[in-house]
Amino acid sequence: MTISNFPHGIASMGVPILGTPSIISGDVYWVGATAGASWVAGVNAPESGQKATPFATIDYAIGKCTANHGDVIYVLPGHTETLATAGAITADVAGVSIIGLGNGTLKPQLTLSATASTIAISAANVTIKDIEIIPGIAEIVTVFNVTGANCTLDGIVSKTNSTYCIMTMVLTTTAANDLTIQNCHWVQTVAPAANSTFITLAGVDRFRCLNNYFDIALTNHASSAILGGTAASINCEICGNLFKIAGGATILSAVLLFAASTGVMAWNACVGTAAALAGLNNPANLYCVENYAENAVAKNGVLDPVVTSDLRLKTMVVYL
């Protein structure tokens, strides 16, 4: 079989390639500040961007991509970057996939070193997958600032157990419709000093939140939430998540969607320190199926919101 070489150093031999997407129609670029000869302006271009001579930063690789071409950026195991400014990484090229490689401590790590540091996603159809976010300072205002439609955040990890914390992991605008957040693992043991919402939906329609784990400390105020909205989001899908909220008894909800939001919320579990058990899940006008809540350890949860009063099963027939 003839080997078909993709540009910039990847060969498929006709089989799916590790990561997403499984079929690559565009160019492939590599990023790895700790591997190979990283990019130096005017020195090793245009060969940099291949696996042997990867680009030093993700943002530079994005600038080499072509919009709506299906380009893929692979971030090598052990890659690290420090993001010191707003938009230090700006995904402004449509249709690009940024995929981290490596397991455990080898997963690519992005450290935000200033409270204003952000990763901006302004273009449509951008996917970021398997990257670890590390707060390098207290009270980081926003990590992902999403203004492009059809963005996917998949397998994003953040595990903080120091005095550093993140106020908002994902902030959206009304232009960020069809946002998908899935398979993420987020742990934050220190609450920000002010009210915060870890994921903030500003009227994002067709939002999908699937199979994520949230273990988040929030400020002890009723307006704080893990997943909350500032405007109605239509046709949401919130399924298969575990929300663990800590911070104090006056926290109202882990899920606090804006009034008139619609869609389906199913098979989620919400636990936390709120004094009132009912209301940990506050899904506005979403249809709900098997969502549980609990505010005490070593106890099983109860359905929240409460079950419908229209009980379909009213009698039991026993056959002897």
N, C-alpha and C positions, 0 to 999 in steps of 0.2 A: 504494500500500500504506500502511495506517495504521501509524504508528510507535507501538509499545507501550513506554511508558516504565517501566522498573523504578524502584522507590523510590530516592531519593538520587542521581539523576543519571546513569543509564546507559540507553541505548536499544539494542534488539537488531534491530529490523526483521525478526525471524524467523530470523536467522542465528546460528550459534554465536558466543559472545563469547570474546575472547582470554583464554587462561588456563584454569585448571581450577576448577570444573567448566564444561563447555561449555554446559550448560543450567542456568539459575539459577532455583530455585523460591522462594527466600527474599529477604530484603532485601540490598542492597548498600551497603557503607560504604567511605569513602575515608580513607586516612591519608597525611599529607604535611606534615611539620614545616617543610619549606622551600618549600612551595607554597601559595598562597592564604592565607586568614585562618584560622590554626589555632584550635582550640577554646579559648575562654576562658569559664570558668564564669559563667553568668548574663548573658553578653554577647551571643553570637551563637547560642546554642542556641535552638530546636531545629534550625536550618538547618545547623549544622555536621555534618559527615559526608557532605555532598555533595562532588562533585569540586572545586567552586569554593571551598568552605570546609571543608577536610578536618580530621579529628581530628588532634591533635598526636602521639598515641601509639597503638601497636597495642593495648596493654592496655586503654585506655579504649574503643576500638572493640569489643573483645571483650565488654565489659560492656554494650554496647548490643544485642548479638545475642540471639536467641531460640533456646533449645535445640532441636535436631532440626528446624530450620526451613529448613535449607539456606542459611543466610546466608553471604555472602562479604565478606571484607575485602580491598580492593585497596590495596596500598602503593605510592605514587607513585614514579617515578624520582627519584633524588637524595635520598630520605628517609634521615635518620640519627637514631639514638637511642642514648643511653648508658644501659646497664643496670647499676645500682650495687648491687643487692640480690638476694637469693634470691627467685625468683618475681617479678622486676620485670615480666616478661610471664608471665601465668598464663592458659593456655588452659583455662578451667574451664566452658566452654559447649559442649555436645556438638554435633557435626555442623558445625562452623565451618571454612571454608577461608580461609587467610591467604596471599595471593598477591602476590609482589613483581613490579613492572613495571620495565623498563629493562634495557639491555644494558651489559656491561663495567663501567666506573666509575660508571654510573648505577644499577646494581643497589642496592636498599635495603640499608643497612649498619647492623648492630647491634653496638655496641662494649661489651664486658663490662669494666668498670673495677675490679671487686673480685674477689678470688679466690673469693668465695662467690656471685657473680652467677650466676643461672640463668634459663633459660626453662622453666617448668613446664608440662607437658601432662598434666592430670589428668582431663579429660573424654574421652569416647569419640568416635571418628570425626572426629578433627581432622586437617586437612592443612595443612602449612606448605611453601610452594614458592617457590623462586627468591629466597632471602634470603642476604646475605653476613654471616658471623660474623667479628668482629675482636677478638682478645684485646688488651685495653688494659693488661694487667698480667701478670707472670709467674705460672705455676702456678695457672691457673684450674682449679678442682677439677672442675666439671661444667658443661656448657653446656645440653644438653637433658635434663631430668629427666622421664622418661616413665613415668607410672603409669596412663594411660588406654589402653583397648584400641582396636585398629584405627587407630592413628596412622600417618600417612604423612609422611615427610620427603623432599622431591623437589627436586633441583636446588640443594641447600644448598652454599654455597661458603665455604671458609676458607683463606686463603693467608697463612701467617706466615713471615717471614724475618728476624725480629728476635730479641731475647732473650726475648720473650714466648712463652708456650706454653700449651697446653691439656692437662690430664691425661686427662680423659674428655669426649669430645664428646657421647656418648649413653649415659646410665645408665638402666637399666630396673628394674622390679620384676616379680614374677610376674603382676601384673595387666595388664601391657602386651602381652598376646597379640595376634597378627596385626599386629605392627609391620612396616612397609615402609620401607626406606631405599633410594632409587634415584636414579641420575643425579647423584650428589653429587661434588664435586671438592674434596679436602682435602689441603693441603700444610702440613707442619709441619717446619721444618728444625732446631729446637732441642728437645732431649729434656727432659722434666720431670726434676726431681732425684730423684724417687722412682719406684718401680714404678707402671706405669699400664696401663690397657687403654682404647684409644680408643673402642671400642664394647663395652659390658659387658652381656651377656645374663644376666639372673637368672631362668632358667627360662621364657623367652618362647617359647611354642608358635606354630608357623606363621610364624616370622620369615622375612622376605624381604629379601635384600640383593642388589640387581640393578644392574649397569652403573655401578659407582662407581669412582673413582680415589682411591687412598690413597697418599700419599708422606709417610710419618710417621717422625720420629725418636723412638725410645723409649730409656728408661734401659737400661743394659747389664746387665740381669738376666734370668734365664730365665723369670720369671713375667710379664714384660711382653708385650703382644700388641696388634695392631691390632684384631682381632675375637676376643673371648674370652668365656667363660662362667663363672658361679659356681654354676649349677645346670643340669640337663639341659633342653635345648630340643627339643621334638618337632616333626617334620615341617617342618624348615627348608628354605629354598630359597636357596642362595648361588650365584649364576650371573653370569658375564660381568664379573667385577671384576678390577682390577689392584691388587695389594698390593705396595708398595715400602717396605721396612723398613730403617731405619738406626739405628745407635747402638752397635754393638759385637759382638764375636764370640760372646758368651755368650747372646745373645738366642736363645731356643729356637724360637719360631714367630711368624709373622704371624697365622695363624688357629689359635686354640687353644680349641676348643670343649670344654665340660664332658663328662666321660664319660657315656655312654648317650644323648647327643643324637642325633637321627635326622633323616633327610631326604635331600636331594640337593645335592651340591656339584659344579658342572660349569663348564668353560670359563673357569676363573680362571687368572691368572698371579701368582706370588708370587716376588719377588726381594728380596735383601737381604744384609746383612753377616754373617749367622750363619755360624759356622765349619762346621757340619754342614749339608749340602745337604738330605738327607732330614729331614723333619720340619718344614720351613717351613710346610707345610700339615698341620695336625693336626685332622682333621675328626671325631674320635670315631667314631660309628657311622653317619655319613652315607654313602650310596652316592656314588661319585666317578666322573666322566667327564672325561677330558682336562684335568686340572689340572697346571700346570707350575711348576717351581721352579728358581731359579738364584741363586748367590751370587758370581758373577764377571762383570765387565763384558765386553762384546764376545763373549759366549758365548750359545748357545741353551740353553734350559732342558731339564730332564728331567721325566718324569712323576713326580709326587709327590702322594699316596702312590704306591707302586710298583704296576706292573701286576699283575693277577691271575696266579697260577701256572697256572690252567686255560686254556691257550692253545687257542682254538677253531680257529685256522688252523694245521694241522700239516703239510700237504703243499702243494706247488705243482705244478700240471699245466701244461705248456707244449705248446701245439698248434703244429705246424710246418705 
